[in-house]
Amino acid sequence: MITGAYVNALDYGADPTGSSDSQAAIQSALNSGGNVFLPKGNYKINSTLSFVNANQVLFGESFAGINVITSGNPLSATNLSQIFTSSAITMFTHGNLQGVQIENIAFNGNAVATAGVSLGTSGQPFNITLRNVFVNAINGIALNTGNCVDSNFYSVIVNGYNASSTVVTTDGILVGSTNNNFYGCWVEGCTNGIYAVGTIAHFFGCTLSDAPYTNIKIGANIAQYSFNGCYLENAVVIYSNSSYSYGCVDFVNCFIESSSTSNLIDLTNCASGSQVNFIGGRFSELSGSQNIYIPSGVSVNCINVGQSTPTFSGAGTFTLLSNTSNSTAQAVFPASVSVSGTVAKILSGTGSPQGVVAAPVGSIFLRTDGGTSTTFYVKETGTTTSSGWVAK
């Protein structure tokens, strides 16, 4: 054989019909140390595959997985290089090696595998590449980026449904460690589209859709996450179930669409001092709540964001610049807006604030059901009490 040439898994006895277990054959091909070619076919495995050398490549002919998600029988998939299993295993690990690559492969966990492709399970290997990789119906973590750093993922598709259209994937992409980049990836039908536990990550032209719980779930303190030109659909856009700090999360020219969520964006457990920015793009509320909740100490900035009429609630800081809507420019502010911290507030609501609304002196209250001389109130006395409101 030519030195440095790739090896063909069929030469090591891999069975493209899926009738017999091909794990030993494919692993033997990998153990040769060379790059491994997996021709079109369906390859069954009952135990985990792994790279053995740095910069090693596993590549197939096609990752088109349309037949994978429409049938409960992996053998019915055609015109692709598919690795499938009916065992509760991690299908492929990178072996904690740097520079490894997987291209044009479909990994079908058949709704029972515990993980699809697991990268960076220990240490901090870097420069890992996945390109044109399809992961379907994995129970648990579909694509685990683990502790890998400075790695790139191109056209990775994670479909969390099984053949009966039941969601079986918990986390579509678990984003670990730092400075990992995702280009044109698509995650659909996972309980959490992205589970963010790494410090820095960037997403370009990605689609997150049909997550029963949330599109982006924060699971640790993060430094900087950016979403550029992404489409986020039919789920809470971002949420964490524990108090974590968001150093900065940016949504740039993203289309954010909600159909049936309790909150379009829910920052309930976002730690004080966190910041979320929406620059360009659009909010498009189809049904359900249009609420964006901002807790105290958290800053949300919207710059030139097209939107219909979302509402903002909570005691956090909301800044809106050059907002546009379907017809005229408008902004819907929280019921309480702090001015210079706690020095004064701008509040609104029904009924007189006297004896009802506590605020610092200098605050103003806009009464939405008021009339002549009862629409605008100024807090003239009483530093923290609810008295001292004077109608103007």
N, C-alpha and C positions, 0 to 999 in steps of 0.2 A: 504494500500500500504506500501511497505517496505520503511522506512525512508531513504532518500537519493537516492532512485532509480530514474531513469529517467522517464519522462512522455512521452506518445505517443500522438502526435498531433491529431491522429484519434479519440482518446478518448474525445477530446474536440470539435469534429465535423468538422475537416478539411476534405475537399473534394478532394481526389486524382485524380478525373477525370477531374478537371479543369472546371466543369460546373458552379459552384457557387463560390462566393467570400469566400476564406478561411482565410482572414486577421484576423477577429475577433477570429476565433477558434485557429489559431496559436499563436496570441498574448495572448489569455487566457492561453494557455499552458505555454508560457513564463512568464506570470504574476504569475504562481504558484510558481515561484522562483527556480524550479528545472531545470535540464538539459533536453532538449527537443529533442526527436527523430522524424524525418520526414521520414516515410517509402517511398519506391519508388512510384512515382506518379507525377502528374502535378498539382500544387497548385496555383490558381489564387489569386492575391491580388490587391486591388484598393487603398490602403493606406499603409503607412510605418510601418514596423515591427521594434521592438526594444528590446534589452535586458533590464532586470530590476534589476539584481543582479550582483555584482562582481563575477568573476570566473565562470559565467554561460556558458553553452555550447549548441549550436544548431548543430545537426549532422544528416546526412542522410545516405542512403545506398550506393549511387553512384553519382558521379558528371560527368560521361561521357557525354559530350554534343554534340556528333557528329551529332545527329539528330536535335539539336537545330539550328545549323548553315546551314543546308541544306534545311530547309523548313520555310516558313513564318507562319506556323501554329504551335504554341507551343505545342498544344495537340498531335502532331504527334511524339513528342520526347518519346522515350521508354527507359526502363531499367535505370532510374536515378531518383534522388530526385530533382525535379525542382520547383523553385518558379518563376512565371512569372507575368507580368503585361502588360496592354495596356494603362496605365495611366502615365502622366508626374509626377512621384514621385521619391523620393529616396527610393529604395526598402528595405534597411535594415540599421539601425544605431546601434552603439554599446552602445548608451545611456551614453557616457562619463564615462564608468565603466572600471576598470582595470581587467586584467586576463581573459577576455572573449575569447571564441573560436568558430569558425565556421569550420565544417568539412564535406566533401562529399556532397556539395550542389551546384547545378547549378542555377545561377540567370540570367534569361532571360528578359531583358528589352524591347524586341520586338521593338527596334528602337525608343522608345518614352520615356522611363524612363530617368530621369535626372541624376540618379546615381545608381550604383549597390550596393556596400557595402561602407558605409561612416563611417570612424573611426577617433576618436579624433577631433570632430568638435569644441570642446572648452576645455579649460584646457589642461593638459598633462597626460592623463592616460597612463599606461604602461603595458608591458607584454601581449599584444594582440597577438593572434595566428589565422591565417587562414591556413587551410591545405586542399588540394584537392578541391579548390573552382573554379568554372567556371563562368565567367561573359561574356555575349554575347550581342552585338548590343545595347549598352547603348548610348544614345545621350547626350554627355557631358562628365563627369568624370566617368569612369567605376569603378575604385577602388580608393577611396579617402582615403589615409592613414592620411590625416589631420594633427593633432598635436600630434599623438601618438608617444611614445618614447619606446625604448628597446623592439620592437615588431618584430615578425618573421612570414614570409609568405612562405609556402611550396607548390610547385606545383600549384600555382595560375595561371589560364589561362584566359587571356582577349582577346576576339576576337571582333574586332571593326566593322566587316561587318554585314550588314543585309542579308536577304535571297537572295537579288538580287546582292550580292557581292559589294554593295556600302558602302563606309566608312561612318559610322555615329557616331563614337566615337572620341571626340576631344583629350582627354588625357587618355591613357590606365591606367597608374598608376601615380597618383599625390603623390609624395613622400614629406611628410611634416616632421617637427620637427627634431628629431635627433636619430641616432643609430638604424635605422630600417634595418633589414636584409631580403634578398629575396633569396630563394633557389629553383633552377629548375623551375622558373616561365617562362611563355611564353606569349608574347604580340605581336599581329599581327593585321595589318589593322587599326591602330589608327592614327589620324593626327600627334600626338606626342606620341611615345611609352611610354616614361617616361617624366613627367614634374617635374623637380627637384626644390623644394622650401625649402627643409629641409637642415640642415647643414651637417649631416653625414649620409651616407647610404652605404650598401655593397650588391653586387649582385654576386651570385655564380651559375655558370652553367645555366644562363638564356639565353633566345632567344628573340631578338627584330627584327621583320621583317616586310617588306612591309608597312612602315609608309610613307604616301604621302609627309610628310614634313621633320620630323627629328626623329631619334631614341631616342635621349636624348636632351630635350630642357631645358636649364637652365633658371629659372624664379626668381632667387634671389641669393644673395651672398652665396656661399657654402664653407664649410671648407674642407671636404674630402669625395670623392666618389670613390669606388673601384669596378671594374668589373673583376671577376676572372673566366677564362674558359668560357666566354660568346660568343655567336654568334650574330653579329650585321649585318643585311642584308638590302640592297636596300633602303638606305636613308642616308641623312647626319648624320654622327655618333653623333656629338655633336655641338650644336649651341645655342646662346642666342640672342634675338632680342633687348636687352638693355644691357648696360654696367654693367656686374656683375663680381665679383672677384671669381676665382676658386682657393681656397687655394691649393688644390692638387687633381687631378683626375688621377687615375691609371687604365690602362688596362693591365691585366696580363694574358698572354697565351690566348688571345682572337682572334677569327677569324673574321676579318672585311671585308665585301664584298660590293662593290658598283656596281650598274648596270646602273643607269641613273641619277645620282645626279650632280648638278653643282660643288659641292666640296665634296670630300670624307670626309674631316674634315674641318669645317668652324669655326674658332675662331675669326671672324671679330669683334664681340662686347665683346670679353673677355677682362677684365680690366687688365691694366698693373700690373705686379707682379704675375700674375697667372701662374700655372704650370700644364702641362699635360704630363703624362708619358706612354709610350708603352713598355712593357717588355715581350719579347717572343711573341708568336702568329704570326699572318700573316695579311698583307694587300693583298687583292685579288681584283683587279679592272677588272670587266667584260667588261664594256663599260662606256661611259660618261667621265666626267673629273676624272683625277687621282690626283687632286690637294689637298694639305693640306695647308691651309692658316693660317699664323702665324703673327698677328699684332705686332707692336713695343711694347717692354716691356714684351712680353709673351714668356715663355720658353716651348719648346717641346723637350722631350728626348726620343729617340728610342734606346733600348738596345736589340740586338740580335733578331730583328724583321725580319721575312721572308717577302719578297715583290718582286713584279716584278719591275715596274719603276714608282712609284708615283713621282710627282713633288712637290716642296715646294716653296711657295711664301710668300711675306710679309717681313717686316723689323724685325720680332722677332728673337729670338735665337733658333736655331735648333742644337741639338747634337745627333750624331748617333754613336753608338759603336757596333762593331762586327755584322754589318749588313750582311744578306745573301739574295740572290735572287735565281731565278730558275737555274742560271748557275754559275755566278761569283759574288763575293762580290762587291757591288757598293753602292754609296750614291749620290743622286741628291740634291744639295744644293740650297738655294734661290739665286737669282741673286746678292744679297748683304749680305755678312756675316761680322758682326762686330767683331773686334779683340780687346779685352780689352775695351769693351764699345764703345766709339766713338773715341778712339785714332787712329785706322786705320781700313780699311775695305778690304775685298777680294770681288771683283766684277767680273762679266763676262758679255759678250754680243757681238754683232756684231759691226763692225766699230771701228774707233779710238775713245778713250774716250776724246781726247783733245778738249776742248771747248764744250763738251757735258755732261760729267759726273763730278759732284762736289763731292769731297771727301777730308778727312784730309790728310796731308802729311804723307807718309809712307804706304799709301794704294797701293794695286796692282790691276791690271785689266787684266783678261784673255780674249783675243779676239778670239772668236770661228771661225771667218772667216779670221784670219790673216795668214801671211806667214813668210818667213825668216825675222827676226828682227822686225816683226810687230805683234807678237803673245802675248808678255809679256810686260806690261807697269807698270812703278812705278811712283807714285805721289811724286815729289821732291820739289815743291814749291806751294805756294798758299794754305792757311789753309782751306778755305771753297769754293774756286772758282773751276771752271772746267778746268782751265789752269794748266800748270806745269807737265803734263804727259810726260814721256820720255820712248820711246820704247827701249827695251833691246834685 
